[in-house]
Amino acid sequence: MSRKHQPYPLHPAPLELQFAAHVTGRVCQPELTPEETEQNEQLAERGLSQLSLATLYKAYKAKLASCETAHQCLLMTTWEIEEAEHYTAFLEALHVKSKWFLELEDAKLEKMREWFSSCNLTEVADDTNYLQAVYDDECEILRSLSTQA
């Protein structure tokens, strides 16, 4: 008798058990057989049929609150993802702007480096002497104007 490959198990385990098995690295097998599951369902139906309507309504409200809690957790996670995306976009824009400023400063630094490397010490001394002479002349002009006034 040959065993054919079945792509899906006949009675798959609940999704939570499959995930837990995946995380822990264990093989996921349903703990209950289909017969046991059917028997448990019958017991649950019999137990629920014996409850009063008010108690069933409270069970319904508890289940509804549980679903709403899961919904709110999902909504909060969605907003946290949205927040992270906005902060990421902000930081990327800040990075681009900072990179632009850095390139601008690098260009300025390169121009200064070129200017300093093109000048030798005697040229700088001559420029300094020229600027000092201009300053002295302007001071002399101001002194003569102030004595005339």
Residue frames relative to the residue before (quaternion, step in Angstrom):
aa qw qx qy qz dx dy dz
M 1.0000 0.0000 0.0000 0.0000 0.00 0.00 0.00
S 0.2458 -0.7874 0.5504 0.1291 3.56 -0.65 1.09
R 0.3344 -0.7237 0.5690 0.2015 3.51 -1.09 0.74
K 0.2658 -0.7571 0.5767 0.1536 3.54 -0.70 1.08
H 0.4953 -0.6354 0.5013 0.3156 3.51 -1.16 0.64
Q 0.1474 -0.7703 0.6154 0.0786 3.54 -0.88 0.96
P 0.4075 -0.7509 0.4562 0.2487 3.60 -0.55 1.11
Y 0.7815 0.1865 -0.1040 0.5862 3.58 1.09 -0.61
P 0.4877 -0.6521 0.4779 0.3295 3.60 -0.98 0.73
L 0.5901 -0.5991 0.4114 0.3518 3.55 -1.17 0.63
H 0.7882 0.0947 -0.0313 0.6073 3.56 0.98 -0.85
P 0.1313 -0.8339 0.5307 0.0762 3.58 0.19 1.23
A 0.5293 -0.6055 0.4906 0.3354 3.52 -1.22 0.59
P 0.6248 -0.5244 0.4000 0.4178 3.59 -1.16 0.43
L 0.6554 -0.5523 0.3588 0.3699 3.54 -1.16 0.67
E 0.6325 0.5415 -0.3362 0.4401 3.59 1.02 -0.78
L 0.6657 0.4882 -0.3007 0.4775 3.57 0.99 -0.83
Q 0.6233 0.5314 -0.3423 0.4604 3.60 1.02 -0.72
F 0.6658 0.4956 -0.3035 0.4681 3.56 0.93 -0.88
A 0.6477 0.5137 -0.3169 0.4650 3.59 0.93 -0.89
A 0.6525 0.5010 -0.3168 0.4721 3.58 0.98 -0.80
H 0.6382 0.5272 -0.3257 0.4568 3.58 1.00 -0.78
V 0.6784 0.4911 -0.2917 0.4620 3.59 0.92 -0.91
T 0.7399 0.4055 -0.2314 0.4844 3.58 0.89 -0.89
G 0.4644 -0.7060 0.4276 0.3210 3.59 1.25 -0.22
R 0.5101 0.6386 -0.4247 0.3893 3.56 1.17 0.41
V 0.5400 -0.5852 0.4840 0.3630 3.52 -1.29 0.28
C 0.3039 -0.7718 0.5361 0.1566 3.54 -0.84 1.00
Q 0.1123 0.7648 -0.6255 0.1058 3.52 -0.65 1.12
P 0.5138 -0.6350 0.4568 0.3523 3.57 -0.93 0.77
E 0.4486 -0.7121 0.4788 0.2499 3.53 -0.99 0.87
L 0.7513 0.3273 -0.1848 0.5425 3.56 1.19 -0.51
T 0.4299 -0.6625 0.5445 0.2825 3.53 -1.10 0.67
P 0.6628 -0.5027 0.3502 0.4305 3.62 -1.17 0.32
E 0.6285 0.5327 -0.3422 0.4519 3.61 1.03 -0.68
E 0.6616 0.4952 -0.3056 0.4729 3.56 0.98 -0.87
T 0.6239 0.5381 -0.3341 0.4578 3.56 1.04 -0.75
E 0.6616 0.4993 -0.3045 0.4693 3.59 0.93 -0.90
Q 0.6465 0.5157 -0.3181 0.4637 3.58 0.97 -0.84
N 0.6574 0.5014 -0.3066 0.4717 3.61 0.97 -0.83
E 0.6219 0.5319 -0.3403 0.4631 3.58 1.05 -0.72
Q 0.6463 0.5105 -0.3177 0.4698 3.57 0.98 -0.82
L 0.6440 0.5117 -0.3212 0.4693 3.59 0.97 -0.81
A 0.6531 0.5063 -0.3144 0.4672 3.58 0.97 -0.83
E 0.6466 0.5134 -0.3217 0.4635 3.60 0.96 -0.82
R 0.6525 0.5098 -0.3115 0.4661 3.55 0.96 -0.86
G 0.6679 0.5007 -0.2999 0.4618 3.59 0.99 -0.85
L 0.6691 0.4913 -0.3010 0.4693 3.57 0.99 -0.81
S 0.6374 0.5356 -0.3408 0.4368 3.58 1.03 -0.68
Q 0.6638 0.5039 -0.3043 0.4614 3.60 1.17 -0.46
L 0.5713 0.5949 -0.3873 0.4119 3.62 1.25 -0.23
S 0.5247 -0.6169 0.4787 0.3390 3.53 -1.19 0.55
L 0.6632 -0.5168 0.3717 0.3936 3.54 -1.29 0.41
A 0.6343 0.5310 -0.3282 0.4560 3.62 1.00 -0.78
T 0.6599 0.4949 -0.3056 0.4756 3.59 0.99 -0.82
L 0.6363 0.5153 -0.3273 0.4717 3.59 1.00 -0.80
Y 0.6372 0.5258 -0.3243 0.4607 3.58 1.03 -0.81
K 0.6456 0.5048 -0.3214 0.4744 3.60 1.03 -0.76
A 0.6231 0.5213 -0.3366 0.4761 3.60 1.05 -0.71
Y 0.6352 0.5273 -0.3149 0.4683 3.55 1.04 -0.86
K 0.6693 0.4962 -0.2978 0.4660 3.60 0.91 -0.91
A 0.6305 0.5237 -0.3317 0.4671 3.59 1.05 -0.76
K 0.6572 0.4954 -0.3045 0.4796 3.58 0.96 -0.86
L 0.6356 0.5243 -0.3187 0.4686 3.59 1.02 -0.80
A 0.6491 0.5029 -0.3096 0.4794 3.58 0.99 -0.83
S 0.6216 0.5378 -0.3330 0.4621 3.58 1.06 -0.74
C 0.6584 0.4949 -0.3049 0.4782 3.58 0.97 -0.85
E 0.6523 0.5093 -0.3146 0.4649 3.59 0.98 -0.82
T 0.6095 0.5415 -0.3470 0.4635 3.59 1.07 -0.71
A 0.6599 0.4934 -0.3064 0.4766 3.57 0.92 -0.91
H 0.6359 0.5304 -0.3212 0.4594 3.57 1.02 -0.82
Q 0.6784 0.4879 -0.2935 0.4643 3.59 0.91 -0.90
C 0.6197 0.5279 -0.3419 0.4695 3.60 1.06 -0.72
L 0.6489 0.5081 -0.3074 0.4756 3.56 0.98 -0.84
L 0.6472 0.5168 -0.3087 0.4676 3.57 0.99 -0.84
M 0.6531 0.5075 -0.3108 0.4683 3.57 0.96 -0.86
T 0.6419 0.5139 -0.3193 0.4711 3.58 0.99 -0.81
T 0.6278 0.5318 -0.3321 0.4613 3.57 1.03 -0.78
W 0.6708 0.4812 -0.2993 0.4784 3.60 0.95 -0.82
E 0.6186 0.5284 -0.3517 0.4632 3.60 1.05 -0.65
I 0.6290 0.5126 -0.3276 0.4840 3.57 1.06 -0.74
E 0.6325 0.5304 -0.3178 0.4665 3.58 1.00 -0.87
E 0.6469 0.5166 -0.3119 0.4662 3.58 0.96 -0.88
A 0.6638 0.5066 -0.3025 0.4597 3.57 0.90 -0.93
E 0.6449 0.5144 -0.3239 0.4632 3.60 1.01 -0.77
H 0.6575 0.4992 -0.3157 0.4677 3.59 0.98 -0.80
Y 0.6555 0.4918 -0.3177 0.4770 3.60 0.96 -0.79
T 0.6247 0.5304 -0.3383 0.4626 3.58 1.03 -0.72
A 0.6518 0.5018 -0.3120 0.4754 3.59 0.95 -0.86
F 0.6378 0.5231 -0.3209 0.4654 3.59 1.01 -0.84
L 0.6907 0.4779 -0.2867 0.4609 3.59 0.83 -0.95
E 0.6249 0.5225 -0.3421 0.4686 3.60 1.06 -0.67
A 0.6467 0.5028 -0.3187 0.4769 3.59 0.99 -0.82
L 0.6386 0.5200 -0.3153 0.4715 3.57 1.00 -0.83
H 0.6363 0.5310 -0.3150 0.4626 3.56 1.02 -0.82
V 0.6529 0.5084 -0.3142 0.4654 3.60 0.94 -0.89
K 0.6623 0.4987 -0.3060 0.4680 3.59 0.92 -0.92
S 0.6594 0.5005 -0.3102 0.4675 3.60 0.92 -0.86
K 0.6305 0.5273 -0.3275 0.4660 3.57 1.02 -0.77
W 0.6357 0.5246 -0.3239 0.4645 3.59 1.03 -0.82
F 0.6592 0.4963 -0.3069 0.4744 3.60 0.94 -0.89
L 0.6398 0.5241 -0.3254 0.4583 3.58 0.99 -0.80
E 0.6497 0.5019 -0.3198 0.4730 3.59 0.96 -0.81
L 0.6274 0.5311 -0.3285 0.4652 3.60 1.04 -0.77
E 0.6806 0.4726 -0.2864 0.4810 3.58 0.91 -0.90
D 0.6081 0.5383 -0.3516 0.4656 3.59 1.07 -0.65
A 0.6434 0.5137 -0.3223 0.4672 3.59 1.01 -0.81
K 0.6424 0.5122 -0.3219 0.4704 3.59 0.98 -0.85
L 0.6547 0.5157 -0.3068 0.4596 3.56 0.93 -0.91
E 0.6487 0.5168 -0.3172 0.4598 3.58 0.97 -0.81
K 0.6433 0.5089 -0.3240 0.4713 3.60 1.01 -0.78
M 0.6513 0.4998 -0.3185 0.4739 3.59 0.96 -0.80
R 0.6301 0.5299 -0.3258 0.4648 3.56 1.01 -0.81
E 0.6509 0.5032 -0.3130 0.4745 3.59 0.97 -0.86
W 0.6591 0.5133 -0.3168 0.4492 3.58 0.92 -0.87
F 0.6873 0.4735 -0.2874 0.4700 3.57 0.91 -0.93
S 0.6758 0.4828 -0.3120 0.4614 3.56 0.97 -0.71
S 0.6456 0.5130 -0.3333 0.4571 3.61 1.16 -0.49
C 0.6847 0.4491 -0.2809 0.5006 3.62 1.18 -0.43
N 0.2207 -0.7447 0.6030 0.1821 3.54 -1.08 0.71
L 0.7352 -0.4561 0.2799 0.4160 3.56 -1.26 0.21
T 0.6514 0.5104 -0.3331 0.4520 3.61 0.96 -0.73
E 0.6328 0.5222 -0.3414 0.4586 3.63 1.02 -0.71
V 0.6438 0.5095 -0.3201 0.4727 3.57 0.99 -0.81
A 0.6481 0.5049 -0.3176 0.4735 3.61 0.97 -0.82
D 0.6473 0.5093 -0.3215 0.4672 3.61 0.97 -0.82
D 0.6430 0.5141 -0.3216 0.4679 3.60 0.99 -0.85
T 0.6463 0.5143 -0.3172 0.4660 3.56 0.99 -0.84
N 0.6589 0.5033 -0.3081 0.4665 3.61 0.93 -0.90
Y 0.6422 0.5193 -0.3268 0.4595 3.59 1.01 -0.80
L 0.6733 0.4871 -0.2977 0.4699 3.59 0.88 -0.93
Q 0.6327 0.5203 -0.3311 0.4683 3.61 1.03 -0.71
A 0.6469 0.5117 -0.3187 0.4671 3.61 1.02 -0.79
V 0.6365 0.5091 -0.3289 0.4770 3.59 0.98 -0.78
Y 0.6440 0.5198 -0.3169 0.4633 3.58 0.95 -0.85
D 0.6609 0.5039 -0.3106 0.4614 3.59 0.91 -0.89
D 0.6422 0.5141 -0.3272 0.4650 3.60 0.99 -0.79
E 0.6656 0.4937 -0.3105 0.4656 3.60 0.90 -0.84
C 0.6243 0.5209 -0.3387 0.4734 3.60 1.03 -0.70
E 0.6475 0.5184 -0.3154 0.4610 3.60 0.98 -0.84
I 0.6372 0.5174 -0.3205 0.4728 3.58 1.02 -0.81
L 0.6631 0.5024 -0.3046 0.4638 3.60 0.91 -0.87
R 0.6431 0.5182 -0.3269 0.4594 3.62 0.99 -0.76
S 0.6793 0.4817 -0.3035 0.4630 3.55 0.92 -0.85
L 0.6311 0.5180 -0.3293 0.4743 3.59 1.08 -0.66
S 0.6750 0.4950 -0.3041 0.4549 3.56 0.94 -0.81
T 0.6526 0.4952 -0.3256 0.4721 3.62 1.05 -0.58
Q 0.6430 0.5137 -0.3224 0.4676 3.58 1.14 -0.57
A 0.6855 0.5128 -0.2883 0.4290 3.58 1.04 -0.66
